[in-house]
Amino acid sequence: MKKRFFSVALIATLASSMMLTSCIGSFKLTNKVLTWNKQVGSKFVNELVFVAFWILPVYELSALADLLVLNSIEFWSGSNPVQASTKTIDGKNGRYIVKCDKDGYTITNTADKSVVKFNFYADDNSWTVCSGDKEVKFMQFVDEGHVKMLTPEGDFKTVELSERGVYAYKQMVNSSIQYAMR
């Protein structure tokens, strides 16, 4: 009995050491989204995009993809698939192609051919997210000092690009989220 217990414990310990490695990973996809956000405009625009990406769960999904798929690929293969402008990612739920171009980002599921796009439209200075045939605008530049931002209710609010304006927008979003959670 003691011999069997010792063997099982040894096998479990070795298996755990292989599966539960302490590789944190580089979180390339999440960092790429954050880096892009820092280049969008002034610090106020960057903050508004940051909040909008939490509303639309862009950061949550990119962090989850990094955590569950990309960091594991990086650990076992030695390279992260997000480093190039077009990469194929084999994930637990399928294979995805991520492309970066001058208009934004396109993520394609190769199994069901579903596509999610983040597009910038220069004609009206706006950013959208598209899935299937539904496209949602989440931000539009109005002028040097204002942007229209998507609210959790689905309408737009003009936000002043200042500390006061960004703070008011964040408060409005937080209030809406807290109200919805009740």
N, CA, C and O of each residue as an XYZ file, in Angstrom:
728
protein
N       0.818     -1.191      0.000
C       0.000      0.000      0.000
C       0.869      1.265      0.000
O       0.619      2.214     -0.743
N       1.917      1.245      0.873
C       2.795      2.412      0.955
C       3.549      2.608     -0.352
O       3.772      3.740     -0.782
N       3.940      1.507     -0.984
C       4.671      1.587     -2.237
C       3.799      2.197     -3.338
O       4.265      3.023     -4.123
N       2.548      1.789     -3.385
C       1.620      2.312     -4.392
C       1.350      3.796     -4.146
O       1.347      4.577     -5.098
N       1.123      4.205     -2.898
C       0.891      5.599     -2.557
C       2.072      6.457     -2.964
O       1.902      7.537     -3.531
N       3.291      5.965     -2.667
C       4.499      6.705     -3.015
C       4.618      6.865     -4.529
O       4.986      7.939     -5.004
N       4.316      5.818     -5.293
C       4.395      5.868     -6.761
C       3.377      6.851     -7.330
O       3.702      7.639     -8.219
N       2.148      6.808     -6.821
C       1.108      7.721     -7.291
C       1.482      9.163     -6.953
O       1.317     10.059     -7.781
N       1.989      9.389     -5.733
C       2.385     10.738     -5.322
C       3.532     11.257     -6.187
O       3.543     12.428     -6.565
N       4.482     10.403     -6.498
C       5.622     10.800     -7.331
C       5.152     11.149     -8.744
O       5.570     12.160     -9.308
N       4.288     10.317     -9.307
C       3.770     10.582    -10.660
C       2.954     11.875    -10.677
O       3.083     12.672    -11.606
N       2.123     12.088     -9.670
C       1.320     13.309     -9.588
C       2.209     14.540     -9.464
O       1.941     15.562    -10.095
N       3.254     14.454     -8.665
C       4.183     15.575     -8.492
C       4.901     15.899     -9.795
O       5.018     17.070    -10.159
N       5.380     14.886    -10.499
C       6.076     15.114    -11.770
C       5.125     15.680    -12.828
O       5.495     16.581    -13.580
N       3.905     15.151    -12.882
C       2.925     15.665    -13.841
C       2.587     17.120    -13.541
O       2.477     17.938    -14.454
N       2.422     17.439    -12.258
C       2.112     18.820    -11.871
C       3.249     19.757    -12.224
O       3.012     20.882    -12.664
N       4.473     19.310    -12.039
C       5.608     20.188    -12.342
C       5.698     20.474    -13.831
O       6.169     21.539    -14.231
N       5.248     19.526    -14.664
C       5.251     19.767    -16.110
C       4.101     20.673    -16.539
O       4.269     21.521    -17.416
N       2.937     20.493    -15.923
C       1.750     21.230    -16.344
C       1.614     22.581    -15.661
O       1.049     23.506    -16.245
N       2.105     22.715    -14.473
C       1.936     23.951    -13.712
C       3.243     24.724    -13.649
O       3.694     25.115    -12.573
N       3.836     24.936    -14.796
C       5.082     25.695    -14.837
C       4.799     27.141    -14.495
O       3.665     27.605    -14.609
N       5.816     27.842    -14.082
C       5.616     29.223    -13.647
C       5.936     30.218    -14.746
O       6.505     31.278    -14.481
N       5.577     29.888    -15.972
C       5.766     30.813    -17.083
C       4.611     31.807    -17.106
O       3.468     31.433    -17.369
N       4.906     33.042    -16.837
C       3.874     34.073    -16.856
C       3.508     34.413    -18.289
O       2.344     34.694    -18.578
N       4.452     34.394    -19.167
C       4.183     34.725    -20.560
C       4.331     36.213    -20.813
O       4.375     37.016    -19.881
N       4.406     36.564    -22.071
C       4.628     37.966    -22.435
C       3.339     38.739    -22.678
O       3.378     39.964    -22.796
N       2.198     38.058    -22.756
C       0.906     38.706    -23.012
C       1.014     39.657    -24.204
O       0.616     40.819    -24.126
N       1.562     39.141    -25.314
C       1.807     39.956    -26.508
C       0.535     40.572    -27.081
O       0.535     41.746    -27.452
N      -0.553     39.797    -27.159
C      -1.782     40.336    -27.739
C      -2.328     41.483    -26.897
O      -2.671     42.538    -27.430
N      -2.410     41.283    -25.595
C      -2.906     42.331    -24.699
C      -1.996     43.558    -24.760
O      -2.475     44.690    -24.810
N      -0.690     43.329    -24.754
C       0.250     44.449    -24.838
C       0.164     45.158    -26.184
O       0.344     46.373    -26.261
N      -0.111     44.398    -27.247
C      -0.256     45.022    -28.559
C      -1.484     45.925    -28.591
O      -1.436     47.023    -29.146
N      -2.585     45.465    -27.996
C      -3.799     46.291    -27.918
C      -3.516     47.543    -27.094
O      -3.905     48.643    -27.486
N      -2.840     47.384    -25.953
C      -2.507     48.537    -25.115
C      -1.570     49.504    -25.830
O      -1.743     50.719    -25.735
N      -0.575     48.972    -26.546
C       0.361     49.814    -27.287
C      -0.367     50.591    -28.377
O      -0.121     51.780    -28.576
N      -1.266     49.906    -29.078
C      -2.052     50.596    -30.100
C      -2.864     51.716    -29.462
O      -2.935     52.823    -29.995
N      -3.474     51.423    -28.323
C      -4.298     52.420    -27.634
C      -3.477     53.655    -27.283
O      -3.981     54.774    -27.381
N      -2.244     53.476    -26.885
C      -1.398     54.616    -26.512
C      -1.069     55.506    -27.709
O      -0.665     56.654    -27.529
N      -1.238     54.989    -28.931
C      -0.908     55.747    -30.133
C      -2.129     56.385    -30.791
O      -1.989     57.059    -31.811
N      -3.308     56.190    -30.238
C      -4.543     56.679    -30.854
C      -4.594     58.202    -30.883
O      -4.998     58.786    -31.889
N      -4.200     58.838    -29.819
C      -4.276     60.303    -29.774
C      -3.742     60.827    -28.469
O      -2.778     60.297    -27.916
N      -4.376     61.873    -27.979
C      -3.944     62.484    -26.726
C      -4.234     61.537    -25.565
O      -4.889     60.508    -25.735
N      -3.743     61.896    -24.397
C      -3.961     61.025    -23.243
C      -5.443     60.884    -22.910
O      -5.852     59.866    -22.352
N      -6.239     61.870    -23.238
C      -7.671     61.802    -22.970
C      -8.357     60.823    -23.927
O      -9.210     60.037    -23.513
N      -7.977     60.876    -25.206
C      -8.522     59.923    -26.178
C      -8.106     58.512    -25.791
O      -8.915     57.585    -25.836
N      -6.847     58.350    -25.412
C      -6.358     57.037    -25.002
C      -7.163     56.496    -23.830
O      -7.501     55.313    -23.803
N      -7.469     57.341    -22.872
C      -8.253     56.910    -21.710
C      -9.669     56.523    -22.119
O     -10.213     55.543    -21.610
N     -10.264     57.272    -23.023
C     -11.612     56.951    -23.482
C     -11.641     55.624    -24.241
O     -12.556     54.823    -24.053
N     -10.648     55.390    -25.094
C     -10.566     54.112    -25.803
C     -10.371     52.980    -24.798
O     -10.967     51.912    -24.931
N      -9.538     53.221    -23.799
C      -9.306     52.225    -22.753
C     -10.620     51.830    -22.079
O     -10.899     50.642    -21.919
N     -11.416     52.804    -21.689
C     -12.703     52.521    -21.037
C     -13.657     51.827    -22.008
O     -14.347     50.881    -21.628
N     -13.700     52.291    -23.261
C     -14.576     51.667    -24.256
C     -14.190     50.212    -24.487
O     -15.062     49.360    -24.661
N     -12.899     49.921    -24.492
C     -12.460     48.546    -24.697
C     -12.796     47.652    -23.507
O     -12.897     46.435    -23.663
N     -12.970     48.230    -22.329
C     -13.459     47.423    -21.198
C     -14.954     47.178    -21.338
O     -15.439     46.104    -20.983
N     -15.692     48.162    -21.851
C     -17.134     47.987    -22.059
C     -17.392     46.914    -23.119
O     -18.270     46.068    -22.949
N     -16.629     46.951    -24.206
C     -16.823     46.024    -25.325
C     -16.125     44.675    -25.130
O     -16.068     43.919    -26.100
N     -15.620     44.330    -24.028
C     -14.668     43.351    -23.537
C     -13.473     43.017    -24.442
O     -13.080     41.854    -24.536
N     -12.895     44.020    -25.104
C     -11.713     43.789    -25.925
C     -10.536     43.364    -25.044
O      -9.857     42.385    -25.351
N     -10.291     44.092    -23.952
C      -9.173     43.743    -23.076
C      -9.392     42.394    -22.403
O      -8.457     41.604    -22.268
N     -10.616     42.134    -21.985
C     -10.899     40.865    -21.326
C     -10.646     39.696    -22.280
O     -10.050     38.693    -21.888
N     -11.100     39.825    -23.536
C     -10.913     38.752    -24.506
C      -9.456     38.592    -24.909
O      -8.980     37.469    -25.072
N      -8.743     39.700    -25.073
C      -7.328     39.587    -25.444
C      -6.520     38.978    -24.301
O      -5.628     38.166    -24.544
N      -6.819     39.357    -23.062
C      -6.115     38.766    -21.920
C      -6.447     37.289    -21.782
O      -5.570     36.484    -21.471
N      -7.697     36.925    -22.009
C      -8.093     35.523    -21.937
C      -7.409     34.706    -23.033
O      -6.932     33.601    -22.774
N      -7.356     35.245    -24.257
C      -6.658     34.555    -25.347
C      -5.176     34.385    -25.012
O      -4.605     33.322    -25.253
N      -4.553     35.426    -24.457
C      -3.158     35.317    -24.037
C      -3.004     34.260    -22.953
O      -2.131     33.397    -23.040
N      -3.843     34.327    -21.947
C      -3.738     33.433    -20.804
C      -3.931     31.975    -21.188
O      -3.143     31.118    -20.788
N      -4.967     31.689    -21.956
C      -5.313     30.299    -22.242
C      -4.615     29.706    -23.462
O      -4.388     28.497    -23.517
N      -4.271     30.546    -24.444
C      -3.745     29.994    -25.688
C      -2.338     30.502    -26.013
O      -1.388     29.723    -26.094
N      -2.221     31.803    -26.194
C      -0.988     32.357    -26.757
C       0.237     32.174    -25.865
O       1.316     31.847    -26.359
N       0.083     32.384    -24.547
C       1.230     32.208    -23.658
C       1.663     30.751    -23.590
O       2.853     30.469    -23.446
N       0.726     29.829    -23.691
C       1.074     28.413    -23.714
C       1.846     28.067    -24.984
O       2.843     27.346    -24.941
N       1.370     28.594    -26.120
C       2.092     28.383    -27.382
C       3.496     28.955    -27.276
O       4.465     28.324    -27.699
N       3.604     30.152    -26.709
C       4.914     30.787    -26.548
C       5.825     29.946    -25.657
O       7.008     29.778    -25.952
N       5.266     29.417    -24.561
C       6.078     28.629    -23.635
C       6.607     27.357    -24.305
O       7.796     27.052    -24.204
N       5.730     26.615    -24.989
C       6.126     25.327    -25.538
C       6.871     25.447    -26.854
O       7.729     24.612    -27.141
N       6.573     26.468    -27.675
C       7.236     26.574    -28.974
C       8.415     27.543    -28.960
O       9.304     27.455    -29.807
N       8.422     28.464    -28.001
C       9.492     29.446    -27.930
C       9.200     30.733    -28.681
O       9.983     31.679    -28.601
N       8.086     30.792    -29.413
C       7.740     32.026    -30.115
C       6.253     32.315    -29.932
O       5.432     31.407    -29.806
N       5.938     33.600    -29.924
C       4.553     34.003    -29.738
C       3.933     34.295    -31.095
O       4.519     35.035    -31.885
N       2.755     33.729    -31.392
C       2.153     33.920    -32.716
C       1.667     35.333    -33.008
O       1.294     35.613    -34.147
N       1.655     36.233    -32.033
C       1.152     37.585    -32.251
C       2.230     38.520    -32.785
O       1.926     39.649    -33.171
N       3.470     38.078    -32.814
C       4.560     38.965    -33.194
C       4.490     39.433    -34.645
O       4.943     40.540    -34.938
N       3.958     38.660    -35.538
C       3.885     39.068    -36.945
C       2.554     39.744    -37.235
O       1.646     39.722    -36.404
N       2.438     40.346    -38.416
C       1.205     41.037    -38.760
C       0.096     40.065    -39.177
O      -1.080     40.422    -39.113
N       0.440     38.864    -39.595
C      -0.548     37.812    -39.855
C      -0.040     36.525    -39.231
O       1.063     36.062    -39.523
N      -0.854     35.970    -38.383
C      -0.473     34.740    -37.707
C      -1.653     33.795    -37.645
O      -2.805     34.225    -37.589
N      -1.366     32.515    -37.656
C      -2.365     31.487    -37.428
C      -2.183     30.980    -36.010
O      -1.079     30.628    -35.597
N      -3.281     30.949    -35.274
C      -3.234     30.534    -33.883
C      -4.102     29.295    -33.718
O      -5.298     29.320    -34.007
N      -3.487     28.210    -33.250
C      -4.236     26.999    -32.944
C      -4.616     27.049    -31.481
O      -3.768     26.907    -30.600
N      -5.898     27.252    -31.227
C      -6.385     27.340    -29.859
C      -7.197     26.128    -29.477
O      -7.447     25.248    -30.300
N      -7.599     26.087    -28.254
C      -8.400     24.981    -27.733
C      -9.728     24.872    -28.482
O     -10.234     23.769    -28.688
N     -10.292     26.002    -28.887
C     -11.590     26.022    -29.556
C     -11.489     26.190    -31.063
O     -12.496     26.469    -31.715
N     -10.309     26.030    -31.629
C     -10.182     26.132    -33.076
C      -8.937     26.870    -33.509
O      -8.069     27.196    -32.700
N      -8.869     27.124    -34.794
C      -7.742     27.823    -35.407
C      -8.201     29.206    -35.830
O      -9.276     29.360    -36.411
N      -7.382     30.220    -35.536
C      -7.723     31.605    -35.821
C      -6.607     32.261    -36.616
O      -5.427     31.978    -36.406
N      -6.990     33.133    -37.522
C      -6.024     33.924    -38.277
C      -6.211     35.377    -37.848
O      -7.306     35.931    -37.949
N      -5.123     35.986    -37.368
C      -5.159     37.373    -36.912
C      -4.327     38.197    -37.884
O      -3.135     37.950    -38.062
N      -4.973     39.186    -38.513
C      -4.294     40.060    -39.469
C      -4.343     41.495    -38.983
O      -5.356     41.955    -38.455
N      -3.246     42.187    -39.167
C      -3.162     43.612    -38.865
C      -2.849     44.329    -40.168
O      -1.891     43.987    -40.861
N      -3.661     45.324    -40.497
C      -3.403     46.107    -41.695
C      -3.623     47.588    -41.410
O      -3.863     47.978    -40.267
N      -3.542     48.397    -42.436
C      -3.652     49.845    -42.249
C      -5.023     50.288    -41.748
O      -5.154     51.380    -41.194
N      -6.045     49.455    -41.937
C      -7.391     49.811    -41.518
C      -7.759     49.294    -40.134
O      -8.765     49.725    -39.570
N      -6.969     48.380    -39.573
C      -7.276     47.836    -38.260
C      -6.866     46.385    -38.126
O      -5.808     45.980    -38.607
N      -7.711     45.602    -37.470
C      -7.403     44.215    -37.158
C      -8.556     43.317    -37.593
O      -9.724     43.694    -37.486
N      -8.216     42.124    -38.085
C      -9.212     41.132    -38.476
C      -8.850     39.801    -37.831
O      -7.717     39.334    -37.945
N      -9.825     39.191    -37.147
C      -9.624     37.888    -36.521
C     -10.634     36.935    -37.149
O     -11.841     37.165    -37.081
N     -10.127     35.848    -37.770
C     -10.972     34.895    -38.481
C     -10.871     33.522    -37.847
O      -9.771     33.016    -37.624
N     -12.013     32.917    -37.557
C     -12.080     31.540    -37.087
C     -12.108     30.666    -38.339
O     -13.045     30.757    -39.133
N     -11.087     29.815    -38.526
C     -11.004     29.027    -39.751
C     -12.040     27.916    -39.811
O     -12.372     27.460    -40.905
N     -12.561     27.466    -38.683
C     -13.549     26.383    -38.673
C     -14.904     26.850    -39.187
O     -15.469     26.250    -40.101
N     -15.418     27.914    -38.599
C     -16.753     28.374    -39.001
C     -16.699     29.644    -39.851
O     -17.739     30.195    -40.211
N     -15.505     30.102    -40.167
C     -15.294     31.285    -41.014
C     -15.864     32.570    -40.421
O     -16.047     33.546    -41.149
N     -16.153     32.599    -39.109
C     -16.633     33.832    -38.483
C     -15.478     34.820    -38.371
O     -14.327     34.435    -38.167
N     -15.808     36.096    -38.509
C     -14.794     37.146    -38.545
C     -15.189     38.266    -37.589
O     -16.350     38.674    -37.539
N     -14.204     38.761    -36.827
C     -14.376     39.948    -35.998
C     -13.340     40.957    -36.473
O     -12.161     40.631    -36.608
N     -13.787     42.185    -36.726
C     -12.894     43.230    -37.243
C     -12.950     44.465    -36.359
O     -13.999     44.813    -35.818
N     -11.806     45.121    -36.222
C     -11.711     46.445    -35.627
C     -11.240     47.353    -36.750
O     -10.123     47.204    -37.244
N     -12.095     48.304    -37.160
C     -11.799     49.151    -38.310
C     -11.756     50.622    -37.948
O     -12.535     51.108    -37.128
N     -10.817     51.324    -38.586
C     -10.768     52.783    -38.484
C     -11.256     53.347    -39.807
O     -10.786     52.955    -40.876
N     -12.209     54.276    -39.723
C     -12.733     54.950    -40.909
C     -12.266     56.403    -40.886
O     -12.702     57.200    -40.056
N     -11.374     56.723    -41.812
C     -10.803     58.066    -41.870
C     -11.824     59.111    -42.310
O     -11.710     60.278    -41.937
N     -12.830     58.705    -43.106
C     -13.795     59.682    -43.608
C     -14.589     60.349    -42.488
O     -14.931     61.526    -42.595
N     -14.888     59.612    -41.411
C     -15.587     60.246    -40.283
C     -14.810     60.099    -38.968
O     -15.353     60.333    -37.889
N     -13.533     59.708    -39.072
C     -12.656     59.577    -37.898
C     -13.269     58.711    -36.805
O     -13.365     59.133    -35.652
N     -13.684     57.498    -37.168
C     -14.320     56.638    -36.178
C     -13.689     55.248    -36.154
O     -13.082     54.800    -37.126
N     -13.853     54.582    -35.012
C     -13.448     53.189    -34.827
C     -14.694     52.354    -34.626
O     -15.620     52.754    -33.921
N     -14.708     51.165    -35.265
C     -15.828     50.248    -35.119
C     -15.315     48.851    -34.809
O     -14.151     48.526    -35.044
N     -16.219     48.033    -34.271
C     -15.972     46.605    -34.119
C     -17.078     45.898    -34.891
O     -18.251     46.250    -34.766
N     -16.700     44.893    -35.694
C     -17.662     44.196    -36.549
C     -17.633     42.707    -36.238
O     -16.569     42.113    -36.063
N     -18.812     42.118    -36.174
C     -18.944     40.676    -36.030
C     -20.113     40.240    -36.889
O     -21.239     40.701    -36.703
N     -19.841     39.344    -37.836
C     -20.881     38.946    -38.780
C     -21.285     40.138    -39.619
O     -20.430     40.815    -40.190
N     -22.569     40.400    -39.700
C     -23.028     41.560    -40.460
C     -23.382     42.729    -39.547
O     -23.980     43.709    -39.991
N     -23.012     42.625    -38.267
C     -23.280     43.709    -37.316
C     -21.989     44.488    -37.047
O     -20.965     43.914    -36.676
N     -22.064     45.795    -37.240
C     -20.921     46.672    -36.999
C     -21.326     47.713    -35.969
O     -22.367     48.358    -36.098
N     -20.497     47.870    -34.947
C     -20.803     48.812    -33.871
C     -19.690     49.845    -33.790
O     -18.520     49.517    -33.592
N     -20.087     51.097    -33.949
C     -19.139     52.195    -33.773
C     -18.999     52.434    -32.277
O     -19.998     52.552    -31.567
N     -17.755     52.507    -31.796
C     -17.580     52.763    -30.373
C     -16.912     54.099    -30.085
O     -16.911     54.548    -28.939
N     -16.338     54.752    -31.110
C     -15.715     56.048    -30.886
C     -15.644     56.825    -32.191
O     -15.391     56.262    -33.256
N     -15.876     58.146    -32.085
C     -15.733     59.018    -33.242
C     -15.132     60.339    -32.789
O     -15.608     60.956    -31.836
N     -14.086     60.764    -33.479
C     -13.469     62.060    -33.184
C     -14.378     63.159    -33.730
O     -14.753     63.130    -34.902
N     -14.732     64.126    -32.884
C     -15.589     65.241    -33.299
C     -14.722     66.406    -33.752
O     -14.894     66.921    -34.856
N     -13.795     66.819    -32.904
C     -12.843     67.880    -33.207
C     -11.627     67.647    -32.310
O     -11.505     66.597    -31.680
N     -10.739     68.622    -32.259
C      -9.511     68.467    -31.465
C      -9.771     68.254    -29.977
O      -8.937     67.675    -29.281
N     -10.913     68.713    -29.484
C     -11.168     68.648    -28.056
C     -12.313     67.743    -27.635
O     -12.650     67.689    -26.452
N     -12.936     67.011    -28.606
C     -14.099     66.197    -28.263
C     -14.159     64.912    -29.090
O     -13.736     64.879    -30.245
N     -14.693     63.857    -28.472
C     -15.014     62.615    -29.166
C     -16.405     62.165    -28.732
O     -16.871     62.499    -27.643
N     -17.046     61.413    -29.591
C     -18.303     60.768    -29.216
C     -17.951     59.332    -28.827
O     -17.296     58.609    -29.577
N     -18.407     58.941    -27.631
C     -18.091     57.611    -27.112
C     -19.364     56.805    -26.899
O     -20.395     57.342    -26.494
N     -19.276     55.507    -27.178
C     -20.381     54.598    -26.942
C     -20.613     54.442    -25.446
O     -19.666     54.329    -24.668
N     -21.874     54.438    -25.054
C     -22.219     54.225    -23.649
C     -22.713     52.794    -23.476
O     -23.042     52.145    -24.469
N     -22.777     52.283    -22.257
C     -23.305     50.934    -22.034
C     -24.755     50.774    -22.505
O     -25.191     49.655    -22.775
N     -25.501     51.867    -22.604
C     -26.887     51.811    -23.068
C     -26.979     51.733    -24.588
O     -28.053     51.462    -25.124
N     -25.874     51.966    -25.289
C     -25.864     51.867    -26.742
C     -25.990     53.182    -27.484
O     -26.001     53.198    -28.714
N     -26.085     54.288    -26.757
C     -26.125     55.582    -27.433
C     -24.741     56.224    -27.336
O     -23.804     55.611    -26.825
N     -24.614     57.452    -27.823
C     -23.319     58.138    -27.812
C     -23.367     59.363    -26.932
O     -24.387     60.045    -26.830
N     -22.248     59.626    -26.302
C     -22.102     60.800    -25.463
C     -20.862     61.540    -25.942
O     -19.801     60.940    -26.114
N     -20.998     62.838    -26.155
C     -19.849     63.652    -26.527
C     -19.030     63.902    -25.271
O     -19.547     64.350    -24.248
N     -17.749     63.605    -25.371
C     -16.858     63.694    -24.224
C     -15.760     64.705    -24.529
O     -15.117     64.653    -25.577
N     -15.565     65.610    -23.602
C     -14.489     66.587    -23.720
C     -13.173     65.893    -23.431
O     -13.069     65.122    -22.477
N     -12.167     66.164    -24.252
C     -10.854     65.557    -24.068
C     -10.055     66.341    -23.035
O      -9.107     67.061    -23.349
N     -10.477     66.169    -21.807
C      -9.816     66.801    -20.673
C      -9.958     65.857    -19.492
O     -10.700     64.878    -19.558
N      -9.254     66.149    -18.427
C      -9.384     65.317    -17.231
C     -10.826     65.290    -16.745
O     -11.353     64.240    -16.378
N     -11.454     66.459    -16.749
C     -12.834     66.554    -16.283
C     -13.783     65.731    -17.161
O     -14.649     65.023    -16.649
N     -13.617     65.827    -18.478
C     -14.473     65.096    -19.409
C     -14.306     63.594    -19.312
O     -15.291     62.855    -19.286
N     -13.066     63.139    -19.258
C     -12.798     61.701    -19.143
C     -13.304     61.171    -17.807
O     -13.873     60.081    -17.743
N     -13.098     61.934    -16.753
C     -13.584     61.520    -15.430
C     -15.114     61.390    -15.430
O     -15.654     60.422    -14.895
N     -15.801     62.354    -16.024
C     -17.266     62.306    -16.086
C     -17.737     61.092    -16.888
O     -18.707     60.436    -16.508
N     -17.057     60.792    -17.992
C     -17.426     59.624    -18.800
C     -17.221     58.331    -18.010
O     -18.080     57.449    -18.018
N     -16.092     58.226    -17.336
C     -15.819     57.025    -16.541
C     -16.852     56.856    -15.432
O     -17.296     55.740    -15.163
N     -17.230     57.942    -14.798
C     -18.242     57.881    -13.745
C     -19.580     57.404    -14.314
O     -20.266     56.588    -13.699
N     -19.944     57.913    -15.482
C     -21.192     57.519    -16.128
C     -21.175     56.020    -16.464
O     -22.165     55.321    -16.246
N     -20.060     55.540    -16.989
C     -19.929     54.114    -17.315
C     -20.008     53.267    -16.052
O     -20.718     52.262    -16.018
N     -19.283     53.668    -15.017
C     -19.308     52.914    -13.755
C     -20.716     52.864    -13.172
O     -21.157     51.816    -12.700
N     -21.419     53.987    -13.204
C     -22.789     54.018    -12.687
C     -23.699     53.100    -13.469
O     -24.520     52.396    -12.882
N     -23.569     53.096    -14.792
C     -24.393     52.241    -15.636
C     -24.121     50.768    -15.366
O     -25.046     49.958    -15.304
N     -22.854     50.429    -15.208
C     -22.485     49.034    -14.951
C     -22.994     48.599    -13.588
O     -23.529     47.499    -13.450
N     -22.834     49.450    -12.575
C     -23.321     49.115    -11.238
C     -24.829     48.966    -11.238
O     -25.357     48.070    -10.579
N     -25.531     49.820    -11.960
C     -26.999     49.732    -12.030
C     -27.432     48.436    -12.706
O     -28.391     47.789    -12.284
N     -26.696     48.063    -13.781
C     -27.039     46.843    -14.508
C     -26.787     45.578    -13.693
O     -27.436     44.555    -13.915
N     -25.850     45.645    -12.755
C     -25.508     44.477    -11.951
C     -26.495     44.238    -10.817
O     -26.447     43.190    -10.174
N     -27.378     45.177    -10.562
C     -28.348     45.027     -9.472
C     -29.424     44.064     -9.801
O     -30.315     43.831     -8.985
